[in-house]
Amino acid sequence: MAEKQKKRSEIEDKYKWRLEDIYASDDLWEKDFHELKSKTEVMKKYKGKLTSDATNLQEGLELYFDICRLLDKVVIYSGNRKNEDLNVAKYQEMSDRLKSLIAEISSEIVFVKTELTKLTKEEFNKFVKENSRLGLYNFYMDEIFRLKKHVLSDDEEKLLAMASEIFGSPKNTFSMLNDADIKFPVLIDDKGNEVELTKGNYSKFIQSGDRNIRKEAFEKLYSVYMSYKNTFTSTLNSIIKTDVFFAKVRNYESPIKLALYGDNVEVSVYENLIETMHKNLDKLHRYFGVRKKYMDLQELHMYDIYVPMLKDIDKEISYVDAVDMVKNALKVLGEDYNKNMNIGFKSNWIDVYENEGKIGGAYSWGGYDTNPYILLNHQNNLNSLFTIAHEMGHSMHTFYSKGNQPYVYAEYTIFVAEVASTVNEVLLMKQLLKNTDNKEEKMYLLNHFMEEIRTTIYRQTQFAEFEKITHDKIQNGEALSADKICDIYLELNKLYYGENVISDDQIKVEWARIPHFYNSFYVYKYATSFSAAIAIAEKIDSGDKETLDNYLNFLKSGGSDYPIELLKKVGVDMSTPEPVQKALDFFGELVNEFEKLMNEK
């Protein structure tokens, strides 16, 4: 009999998040759902007079952010309820209703942004002098003034807001196909059992020490994606065309310019990342040469690059043990950080195990009035250990931001979001390396560390380059068929992986399973954040008290400044190629260290 996924009801409560801390019942969610409608009706009364005087501006902005804050709460509850089991129709319907309400609210309150853009800096400063409570919004208004030239008329903005649900269709369709409808074949595991292949357990099988198992998992997974390649082509084309549409109507030179403008990041940062990566592909190619030699393979295939090279050190790590290891590694972040992190582990922030219908992957998601919840699909391996550290980094960033910033500045940008998660990963790896004198175990951990850098810096930059190429082609009027997209992806794969790796034909459809392509020009931030995090973690681990204090202040800063400026305060300047180059130099040193140990007799 094939080993089936557990139903959600079969998972112990202690391993499930407690969303009842947001709403004790769905009826209370319904109450806030209707309250949003009522608040929106009151907000409409400010239309046409929001900026008529200081009092109206102050009251209107406070109500506007009250609506946004309540909306966050209802979205997080319904979204997490849906994601814990996509087969529950009630939460699908709840989510669909909310999407419609969001579109309705957005169209009704869109006048706020358009009326604010009509204010001048001088007029706003005058209002601040008349009403000191408006001083809270100084940085927010600086952003409004900066984005002013990209805001359309009231009617045009309302029309776009009304169509928001339609523009979200490509992502929603991808999610339902990729997370709910798509099914994979059964394979035989290393114990001889028939197991249903899932996106959640694929990571376990692709790291199997049995080459036949990982080859079978690789081929079966991608054969399914290949059979859906035309559908995924449609969703990818749609999201790219949506990006091109918004860039045009909002007067941006390109979709990438639009995507980066919100963070006040220059396109040169993105381009520098790709350029620096190309200059350092030799380090990656050499790594694969070392891997090929150590594994004693005549050919290194795509299904060979994730397996730990040291098979005997590959131990199962239970969730309970993984949590203890994370806690121990992060003691260096200080008493307050650890106290609050422990509250999270004990207070059901985390949904631990895979269950039937649960969305794949992992994430941290919380708001100003909720816990910073974590969704996992824990697989009792080293990757899952690092995922706990990673997602807890996000959650602690959220915890400190909302605890130290007013709502308007509590949300940090994606550009800095991955720094906190990656600092945790780097500190965990350093702790594990310190705690072993065993040569094989050290090599195993070095292998994992190299893989972290490969998959987070090199691989995410490969994704980022793929996004840039496909967006540029569609913006220039080219059509992207399934075969053309596959060809683009395969050529990039060959460039990044080099001659030491066989780019198996199946890998050309890997793009079809990457959800981040539906948050366009997002993945490059993994590479930049990881680079920044390596620099920060190195200093913290060395006992640099000033960097630790600056880092904790960074976590508390939320979105109160531009991301590049926030990182400068911790001593990292991402406007230059230097942090990325240093991270890749560090990768090269790890390859050297591993090779040296490998060659020792």
N, C-alpha and C positions, 0 to 999 in steps of 0.2 A: 504493500500500500504506500502511495506517495504521502510524504509528510505535508500536511496542510497547514496553512497559516491559522493562528488562533483567532477566534472571534473576540471582539473587544470585551465582551462580558466575561471572558475566560482569563483576562489579565487582572492580577491583584491590584486593588485600589492604591496601594502604596507606590506602585509604579506608573500611576496615571496622574496627570495634572488635575488640579482642583479648580475648574472653571466656575464652580459655585461661589468662589471668592469674588467673582465679578458680579454674577447674578445668581441668587439662590434658586431661582426658577426661571423658566422661559417667559412666564407671565411678566416678571419684572423687566425683562428685556423688551417685551411688547410695550410696556409702559413708557420706557425711554424712547422707543421707536416713534411713538405718537407724540412724545414731548418734543422731539426734533422737529416735527411738523409745526407744532405750536410756536416754538422759538423762531422758526423760519418765517412764520406769518408776522411776528413782531418785528423781525429784522427788516422785512419789506417796507415798513413804515419809514425807514431811514433813507430809502431810495430817493435820490434827487436832493437830499439835504444833509447827507453824511458829513460833508466838509463845510457846511454853512457856518458853523461856529465851533469853538473848542469843546463845549459840552456835548453836542451831538457827536462829534468825532470820538470823544472819550467813551460815551455810552455805546455808540455803535460798534467800536472796536472790541469792547469788552463782551458785548453780546455775540459778535462774530466769532470770537475765540471760544466762547462758551459752547457755541454750536459745534465748532471743530473738535473741541475736547470731548463732548458727549458722543459725537460721531465716531471718534477713535474707539471709545469704549464699546459701543454696540458692534462695530466692525470687528474688533479683536475677539469678542465673544462668539459671534456667529461664524467668523472665519475659522477659529480654532475648533469649534464644534463640528463644522463641515469637514475639516481636514483630518480629524481623528477617525472618521469613518465616512467615506464618500458615498457609501451605499444607503445612508439614512436620508430618506426623501425629505423629512421635515426640515433638516438643516440646509439641504440644497435649496428648498423653497424659501427659507428664511434669508439665505444669502442672496437669492435672486430678487427678493422683495427689497432688500437693502440696496442692491445695485441700482434698482429703479429709483429708490428714494434719494440716493446720492446724486443721481443725474438730475432729479427734480430740484433738490436743494441747491446744487451747484448752479443751475440755470437761474434760480431765484435770487441768489446772493452774489452772483458774479459782478453785480454793480459795485460791490465794495472795492475790488481791485481797480476797476476802471475809474471810479470816482477818486480814489486815492492817487492815481497817476496824474490826475488833473491838478493836484496840489503842487505848488513849487516848494523847494526847500525852505525858502524864506517864509512862506505862509505857514508851513508846519512849525518852524521854530517860534513863530509868533504865537501859535496856539499853545505850544509847550510853556511859554512864559505865562500865559493866561490860566493854564490848567496843568499843574505839575504832574498829575497822574499820567499825562501823555508822554512824559519822559521815558517811561518804560519802553516805548515803541521806537526809540531813536534808531537802533540798528535795523529793525524791521522796515522802517521807512526809507533808510538808506538803500535797502534792497529794492524797494518799490521804485525809487528814483533811478536805480541802475537798470532795472528791467523795463523802464517806461517805454522805450522805443519799440518794444516787442508786444505791447498790449494793444489789442484791437478796440474797436468801438463797442459800446454797450450791447448793441444788437448782435454784432458778430461774436462777441464773447459768450453771449447767452446761447447762441446757436451751437457753438462748439461744446458748451457745457451740456446742452440737451442731448448731444450726440455721443457723450462720453461712454455710454454703455455699448454703443455700436463699435466705437474705436477699441474697446476692450475685448471684442469678440475673438480676435486671433489668439490672444493669450488664454482666454477661457476655453476655447476649443482645444488648444494644445494641451491644457491641463487635464481636461476631461478624458481626452484620448490617451495621454501619456500616463495618467495616474489612476484612471478608473476602468476604461474600456479595454485597453491593450492587455493581452494575455500571452504568457510565454510557455514554452514546452517544459516537460519534466526531464530531469537529468539524474544520473546516478552519482551520489556523493562519495566521499572517501571511505564511508562505512558500508557502502553497498546499498544504501537506501535510495528509493525513488523520491526525489524532492522537486516540488514545483519551483521553477526558476522565477524570481521576482526581481524588480529593480533594487529592492532592499537587500536581498541576499547575493546579488550578482557580485558585489564588492568582495564578499567572502570567497566565492568560487574563483574569481579572477586572480585571487591571491593564493589559491591552493598550491601546495607543493607537488601535487599530481598534475603533470603537464596535460594529460588527456582530459582531465576535468576542466581546467581553465580554458583549453582549446574548445571543448564542447560548449561551455558556457558562453564564450565569446561568439562562436559561430551561430548558436541558437538565438542569442539575444539580438544580434545584428541582422539575422535572417528575417526576424519579425519586423524590425524597423525598416528593412529594405522593402518588405511587402506593403508598407504604409508610406513609402517615400513621397508619393505624389500628394497625399493628404498633408504631410508635414511640409512639403514644398509650398503648398497653398497657404498654410498658416504663417510660415516664415516670410513669404513674399508679402502677405497682407500686413504684417507688423512693420516690415521695412517701408512699405509704401505709405503706411500711416505716419511713420517718422518723417519721411520726405515731405508729405503733405503738411505736417505741422511746421517743419522748417520753412517751407515756402510761405505759408499764410502768416507766420510770425516774424517774417523778415530776417531769418538767419541764413548765413551763407550755405550751411549744410546741416544735416541731422546731427553730426558729431558736435558742431559748434553749439547747437541748441542744448544737447545733452550735458555738455561741460559748463555751459554758461551759468547754470543754476548754482554750481559750486564755486563760481568765479575762478575756474581753472582754464588756463590757455590750452589750445589744441596742441601747442608745442610740447606740453607735458606728455600727452598721448603719443605723439610722434617720436619724442625722445625715447620713450619706453621701447617702442618697436625697433628703433635704430640701435639702441644699446643692446637689445636682445640679439639682433642680427650680428653685432660685433662680438658676441660672446657665445654663439652657437657651438664653437669649437669645444667649449667646456662641457656642454651637454653631450655632444657626439663622443667625446672621450669617456664620459661617464658610461655611456651605453657600450663602449668598447670594453671597459672594465667589467661591466655586468656580464657581457657575453663571455668573456674569458673566465670569470669566476664561476659562472653557471655551466661552463664547459659545453657550450652549444655551438654547433656549426652555423646555425641561423638563429637570430634573435627576432622573434615575431612580436606583434603588438600584444598578444596574450601572454607574453613572457615578461613584460616590463613592470608589472605591478607586484609580482610575487616576491616576498622577502627572499633575498639571496641565501640567507642562512636558515635553512629549513628547520633544523633541530631547535632553534631558539624561538620558533613561532608558537607561543603559548596562548592558551585561552585566558582572557581577562574578564572576570565577571563584572557586572555593573557596580556591585558594592565595592569590589577591590579597586575598580577604576576611579570611583569617587574618592576613595582614600588617597590614591596616588596623586590625583589632581590637587586635593587639599594640601598635601605635603609639599608639592612643588611650588604652590603659590603662597606659601608662608612668607616668602621674600617680599611680597607686596604689602605686608604690614598687618597689624592687628585688626584695624577697622575693616579693611577689605575682606579679610578672612571671616570675621564675625558675621558680616552681612551675607557673604557667599554661603556660609553654613546655614543661615536662615533659609536661603533658597533651596538648598538640598533637602532640608527637613520639612519645608512647607508646601510640598507638592507643586513646585513651579514646573516640574519636568514630566513629560510623557515619554516613557522610556522605550518600550518595546514595539516592534512591528505587530500589527494586527490586520485582519482582513478589511480591506477598504481604506486603510490609513494611507495618507499621502506619503510619497517617498522622500528620502533625504533627511535633512535636519534644518532647523531654523530657530531663531530667538525672536519673539514677538510680544511686545508689551507696550502699554501706554501710560499716560500720566495718572490714570485712576485704576490701573490693573497691575498685577504682578508681571514681571518680564518673563513670560512663559517660554519654555523650551520644548520643541518637538524633536525626538530622536527616533531612530530605528536601530537600537543597539544590537550589535552582532558579536559581542564578547571577543573582540580582537583589538589590536593596537590602534587601528584607524578609529574605532569607536571610542577608545580612550581619549584620543586627541580631539575627537568631535565634542566630547563633554567639555574639555578645557576651552575649546574654541567658542562654543555656544554660550558657555557661562561667561566668557569674556564679553560677548555682546550684552548679555543680560545685566552684568554688573555695570557696564557703561550706561545702560538705560537706567538702572537703579540710581546711580550717582547723578546722572544728568537731571532726572526728574526731581531728585531730592535737593538739588542746589540751584535750579533755574526755574523761572516762571514758565508757565505753559508755552508761551510764545517762542521761547528759546530752548525748550527741553529736548526737542528732537534734533539729534546730530545728523550730519549729512552722511551719505553712503561712502564718500571719499575717506572719511576718518573712521567709519564704523568697523572696518576690518582691522584696524590697528589694535584695538583692545583684544579682539579675539586671537590675533596672531601673537601678540606679546605673551599671552597665556600658553600658546602652543610652544613657543621657543623656550620659555622658562621650564615647561614640563620636560622638553627634550634635554635641556641642559642638566636638569636634576637627575634624569634617568641615566645619562652618561656619567655623571659624577658618582653614582651609586654602584657602578660596576667596575671590577678589575679584570673581568673575564674577557679575553680577546674576542671570542665569537659573539658574545652578547654586545660588546662595544661595536663590533662591525655591523651587527644587526640594527642597532640604534642609529649608527651613521648612515646605513642604507635607508632607514626610515626618514631621517632628517634630509638626506639628499632627495628623497622622493617628495617630501613636503615642499622643498624649494622647486623641484622640477614641475610638480603639478600646480603649484600656486603662482610661481613667477613665470616660468617658461610656458607652461600649458595655457594659463589664462591670457598671456600675451598672444599666443597663437590664436586663441578665440577672439581676442580684441582685433587682431589683424584681419581675421575672417570677417568680422562685423564691418570693418572699414571697407574692405574690398567689395562686399555684397551691397552695402549701402551706396558706395560710389557708383557701382554699375547701374543700379536702379535709378539713382539720381540723374545719371547720364543717359537714361532712356533705354538701357539694355534690358532684355527679358532674361529671367533666370529660371530655366527649366530644372527639373530634378537632377538630370544628368550634369548640367553645367555647375550646379551647386556642389554636387559630389566631386566633380573634377577640381573645382577650386579648393575644396577641403583636402582632397588627396594630395595635391601639389604642395599645399602648405604643410601637411603632415610629413611629406618627404623632406622638405626644407628643414623643418625643426628637428626631426629625428635622425636624419642623415643616413649614411650608407651602412652603419652598423646595425640598423633595424630594418626588417622587412615590413614595409607599409602594406599589410594585407588588404586585399581589395575591399573587404567588409568595412574597414575603418572609414571609408569614404562617406558613409551614411551616419557617422557618429554625431554630426551636427544636429540630426533629427531628435536626439534625446536630451539636448542641452536646454534646460528651462531658462537660463540666464539670457538667452538670445531674445527673450520676450520682455526683458528690461534693458533696452538697447544701450550699448556703450557703458555697461555696468562692470563687466568682468575685469577691465584693466585696473580697477581699483583694488582688486585682490593682489595684483602684482605690486602696485605702488605701496599699498598698505603693508604687505609682507616685508618689503624692503625697509620701510620706516620702522616696522616692529623689530626687525633684527637689530637695528642700531640702538633702539631704546632698551630692548631686553638685555643686550650685551652690557650696557652701562648699569642697569639695575642689578643684574646678576653679579657684577663686580663690586657692588656695595656703594655705588654712587648715590648718596642720599639726596643730592640736589635734583638729579634726574628723576628719582622716585617721587619726590614731592611735586615736581613739575608734571610728571605723568598723572599722578592722582588728581591734580588740578585740571589737567586736560580732560580726564574722565568726567569731571564735574562741570565742564564748560558747555556741554551740549552743543547747540548751534548758535552760540553767542558771538561767534566771529567766523570769518571765512576759513575753510579747512586748511589751506596752505599756511595761513597765519597761526592757527592753533598748533600745527606741528612744528613750526619754527620755535614756538615757546618751549618745546621739549628738545630743541636742538637739531631738528631734521628739516632740511629745505628741499621739498619735493619739486620745486620749480626748476631744479637743476638735475642732470643725469647722475650726479654723484651717489645718492643713496642706493639707486638701482645697481650701479656699477660695483659698489662696495659689497652689496648682497651677492652678486654673481661672482665676485672675487672670493667671497667666503665659501660659496658653493664649490669653486675650484679647489680651495684648501681642503674641504671635506672629501672631495674625490681623491686628492693626493694622500690624505690620511688613510682612507679606506684601502687604496692601492698599496700603500706601504705595509699595512697590516696583512693584506692578502699575500704579499710576496715574502713575508717573514716565514721562516721554517719552524 
